[in-house]
Amino acid sequence: MELGSKKQNNSSSRLEGLRSPSITAVTGIEKCLEEIKKSLNKKGSLAAIWDEWPKLAGPQLAKNCRPLNLYRGILIIGASHPQWRQALQYNRPQLLASLKSAGHQIKEIRIKQDHSNQKQNLESQKSLWENHPSRVDIHGLGKCVACGNPSSTGEIKLWGKCSFCRRQELAN
């Protein structure tokens, strides 16, 4: 009888090591998700840029362009249409400054055509043209502050000058 009780004691002591320790504090799933989100959204990560993208890029660019990859300080941004790729080219210095001021360690921005999100709800070609800043018939005609030539007031409102002066400014 003693042998039986020793065997039982031995086997029960071995099983105790296999049991999980009792959990004293249960954390809610929301708190767990918040902690995961905080760990992913460290400055300099693609997730953090995604999180702040509408604020960093502006509402129109954010709808039609998106960060695709971040590797060694080089941010690759995909544009849904060649016009948006061109808009990114024009706004590259401002976007880089915006990213740096938000605390992201971005050295360079590369832009590429991205067709993967065309099936999503992006602005159609017609609505792009309807709201384009170069349209004189919608925005009206004004004078460029820099050169004095006639220009769309949409361009003047967007860049503070006509598109030709804006291009010249970006070339310098």
C-alpha positions as CSV (number, residue, x, y, z in Angstrom):
1,M,0.0,0.0,0.0
2,E,2.9,2.3,0.6
3,L,4.2,1.6,-2.9
4,G,0.9,2.7,-4.4
5,S,0.8,5.9,-2.5
6,K,4.4,6.7,-3.4
7,K,3.6,6.1,-7.1
8,Q,0.6,8.4,-6.8
9,N,2.7,11.1,-5.1
10,N,5.4,10.8,-7.8
11,S,3.0,11.0,-10.7
12,S,1.0,13.8,-9.2
13,S,4.2,15.8,-8.5
14,R,5.3,15.3,-12.2
15,L,1.9,16.5,-13.4
16,E,2.1,19.6,-11.3
17,G,5.0,20.8,-13.5
18,L,2.9,20.4,-16.6
19,R,0.0,22.4,-15.3
20,S,-0.2,26.1,-16.3
21,P,0.2,28.6,-13.5
22,S,-3.0,30.2,-12.4
23,I,-3.7,33.5,-14.1
24,T,-4.3,36.2,-11.5
25,A,-5.1,39.2,-13.8
26,V,-7.0,38.8,-17.0
27,T,-6.3,41.5,-19.5
28,G,-9.2,42.5,-21.8
29,I,-8.8,41.9,-25.5
30,E,-9.1,45.6,-26.2
31,K,-6.1,46.3,-24.0
32,C,-4.1,43.6,-25.7
33,L,-4.9,45.0,-29.1
34,E,-4.0,48.5,-28.0
35,E,-0.6,47.2,-26.8
36,I,0.0,45.4,-30.1
37,K,-1.0,48.5,-32.0
38,K,1.4,50.7,-30.0
39,S,4.3,48.2,-30.6
40,L,3.6,48.2,-34.3
41,N,3.2,52.0,-34.6
42,K,6.7,52.9,-33.6
43,K,8.0,55.9,-35.4
44,G,9.9,54.9,-38.5
45,S,7.7,51.8,-39.2
46,L,5.4,51.5,-42.2
47,A,2.5,50.9,-39.9
48,A,3.0,54.3,-38.2
49,I,3.1,56.0,-41.6
50,W,-0.1,54.2,-42.7
51,D,-1.7,55.4,-39.5
52,E,-0.8,59.0,-40.1
53,W,-1.0,58.9,-43.9
54,P,-4.1,61.2,-44.4
55,K,-2.5,63.8,-42.1
56,L,1.0,63.5,-43.7
57,A,-0.1,63.5,-47.4
58,G,-3.3,65.5,-47.3
59,P,-6.8,64.2,-48.1
60,Q,-6.6,64.0,-51.9
61,L,-3.2,62.4,-52.1
62,A,-4.1,60.0,-49.3
63,K,-7.1,58.7,-51.2
64,N,-5.1,58.1,-54.4
65,C,-1.6,57.2,-53.2
66,R,-0.4,54.9,-50.5
67,P,2.8,53.9,-48.8
68,L,3.8,50.5,-50.1
69,N,7.2,49.7,-48.5
70,L,9.8,51.1,-46.2
71,Y,13.3,49.7,-46.4
72,R,16.5,51.4,-45.0
73,G,14.9,54.8,-44.8
74,I,13.5,54.7,-48.4
75,L,9.7,55.0,-48.6
76,I,8.1,53.7,-51.7
77,I,4.7,55.2,-52.5
78,G,2.3,53.8,-55.0
79,A,0.1,56.1,-57.1
80,S,-3.2,54.9,-58.6
81,H,-2.9,57.0,-61.7
82,P,-0.2,58.8,-63.7
83,Q,-1.7,62.2,-62.7
84,W,-1.4,61.3,-59.0
85,R,2.2,60.0,-59.6
86,Q,2.9,63.5,-61.1
87,A,1.2,65.2,-58.1
88,L,3.5,63.1,-55.8
89,Q,6.6,64.2,-57.9
90,Y,5.6,67.9,-57.4
91,N,4.9,67.5,-53.7
92,R,7.9,65.2,-52.9
93,P,9.9,67.8,-51.0
94,Q,6.9,68.9,-48.9
95,L,5.9,65.2,-48.2
96,L,9.5,64.4,-47.2
97,A,9.5,67.4,-44.9
98,S,6.1,66.4,-43.4
99,L,7.4,62.9,-42.7
100,K,10.6,64.1,-41.1
101,S,8.7,66.6,-38.9
102,A,6.4,63.9,-37.8
103,G,9.4,62.0,-36.5
104,H,9.9,59.4,-39.3
105,Q,13.4,58.7,-40.3
106,I,12.9,58.8,-44.1
107,K,15.9,59.6,-46.3
108,E,14.3,59.3,-49.7
109,I,10.9,58.9,-51.3
110,R,10.4,56.7,-54.5
111,I,7.2,56.8,-56.4
112,K,5.8,54.0,-58.6
113,Q,2.6,53.2,-60.4
114,D,0.4,51.0,-58.2
115,H,-2.5,49.2,-59.9
116,S,-3.3,46.9,-57.0
117,N,-5.8,49.3,-55.4
118,Q,-7.8,50.3,-58.6
119,K,-10.6,48.0,-57.7
120,Q,-11.1,49.9,-54.4
121,N,-13.2,53.0,-54.2
122,L,-10.9,55.5,-55.8
123,E,-11.9,58.6,-57.6
124,S,-12.9,57.9,-61.1
125,Q,-11.2,59.5,-64.1
126,K,-14.3,61.7,-64.7
127,S,-14.3,63.0,-61.1
128,L,-10.5,63.6,-61.2
129,W,-11.0,65.8,-64.3
130,E,-14.1,67.5,-62.8
131,N,-12.1,68.7,-59.8
132,H,-8.7,69.3,-61.4
133,P,-7.2,72.6,-60.3
134,S,-6.2,73.5,-63.9
135,R,-9.8,73.8,-65.1
136,V,-10.5,77.4,-65.9
137,D,-14.2,76.7,-66.7
138,I,-14.8,75.5,-63.1
139,H,-12.3,77.5,-61.0
140,G,-12.2,80.7,-63.1
141,L,-9.3,82.7,-64.4
142,G,-6.9,84.8,-62.4
143,K,-3.4,86.3,-62.6
144,C,-0.4,84.5,-61.3
145,V,1.2,86.3,-58.4
146,A,4.7,85.4,-59.6
147,C,4.7,86.0,-63.3
148,G,1.4,88.0,-63.9
149,N,0.2,85.7,-66.6
150,P,-3.4,84.4,-66.7
151,S,-3.8,81.2,-64.9
152,S,-6.5,79.0,-63.3
153,T,-7.5,80.2,-59.8
154,G,-7.5,76.6,-58.8
155,E,-3.7,76.4,-59.4
156,I,-3.2,79.7,-57.7
157,K,-5.2,78.5,-54.7
158,L,-3.3,75.2,-54.6
159,W,0.3,76.4,-55.1
160,G,0.1,80.2,-54.7
161,K,1.2,80.6,-58.4
162,C,0.5,79.1,-61.8
163,S,1.6,75.6,-62.8
164,F,4.5,77.0,-64.9
165,C,5.9,79.0,-62.0
166,R,5.4,76.0,-59.7
167,R,7.3,73.8,-62.1
168,Q,10.1,76.3,-62.4
169,E,10.2,76.5,-58.5
170,L,10.4,72.7,-58.2
171,A,13.1,72.5,-60.9
172,N,15.4,74.8,-58.8
